[in-house]
Amino acid sequence: QVQLVESGGGLVQPGGSLRLSCAASGSIFRFSVMGWFRQAPGSQRELVASVTHFGITNYADSVKGRFTISRDNAKNTVYLQMNSLNSEDTAVYYCNTHPAVLDYWGQGTQVTVSS
């Protein structure tokens, strides 16, 4: 059984930082490309960043230079360091494999950027 558990969200002021974590159980993590996705109210879920097993990363244009995705294969965990946050980053953040698998979606973690 696969389980992905996101954590680390919260309320942060514009310009602030947060670090999200996603702990993966099951056998999916080791060789999978992992991604962070987000969904803002009224919007479709979008891919924010992805990282291969070997650490090759890709980012959406909207977060390039501000967000950093990383993974610890020994801990089955993927991270998203978010800096210089702004109101447009407000969303529920999820992790999943990339491409995403429907059955793997977890509850996500809420990130709210507001003064």
NORQUI-V864689 format. One record per residue. RES is the residue in one letter. OMEGA is omega in whole degrees, 0 to 359 (none if undefined). NEAR is the number of other ideal C-beta (glycine too) atoms within 12 Angstrom. D_CENTER is the distance of its C-alpha to the mean C-alpha in whole Angstrom. Layout:
RES_OMEGA_NEAR_D_CENTER, RES_OMEGA_NEAR_D_CENTER
This chain:
Q_182_10_21, V_176_22_17, Q_176_21_15, L_184_37_11, V_180_25_11, E_177_36_8, S_174_25_10, G_179_26_10, G_179_30_10, G_178_21_14, L_182_16_16, V_179_26_16, Q_175_18_19, P_184_18_19, G_182_17_18, G_184_22_17, S_172_23_14, L_174_34_11, R_178_28_9, L_177_41_7, S_176_30_7, C_179_43_7, A_183_25_11, A_172_33_12, S_182_18_16, G_189_18_18, S_189_14_19, I_197_26_16, F_198_29_14, R_185_20_17, F_184_15_18, S_164_30_15, V_181_29_12, M_181_46_9, G_167_37_6, W_180_51_3, F_174_39_5, R_178_38_7, Q_176_24_11, A_179_23_13, P_178_12_17, G_182_8_19, S_175_14_17, Q_175_11_15, R_183_23_12, E_176_26_10, L_180_31_8, V_184_41_7, A_177_40_7, S_180_32_8, V_178_34_10, T_178_22_14, H_183_21_15, F_174_13_17, G_176_18_15, I_188_16_15, T_172_28_12, N_184_22_12, Y_169_24_11, A_182_25_12, D_185_13_15, S_183_22_14, V_181_32_12, K_180_16_14, G_180_13_15, R_183_26_13, F_176_35_10, T_177_27_10, I_177_38_8, S_179_25_10, R_174_37_11, D_185_20_14, N_179_19_16, A_182_8_18, K_182_16_16, N_184_27_14, T_174_27_11, V_186_45_8, Y_172_31_7, L_175_44_5, Q_183_26_9, M_179_37_10, N_178_21_13, S_183_22_16, L_176_34_14, N_187_24_16, S_180_17_17, E_176_21_15, D_179_36_12, T_184_28_13, A_166_36_11, V_183_27_9, Y_181_46_6, Y_168_38_5, C_179_49_5, N_169_37_8, T_176_34_11, H_5_30_11, P_183_14_13, A_175_26_12, V_187_22_15, L_185_12_16, D_183_14_17, Y_183_31_14, W_175_24_12, G_182_28_11, Q_182_17_12, G_177_27_9, T_185_31_9, Q_172_26_11, V_179_37_11, T_179_26_14, V_184_29_16, S_175_18_19, S_none_13_23
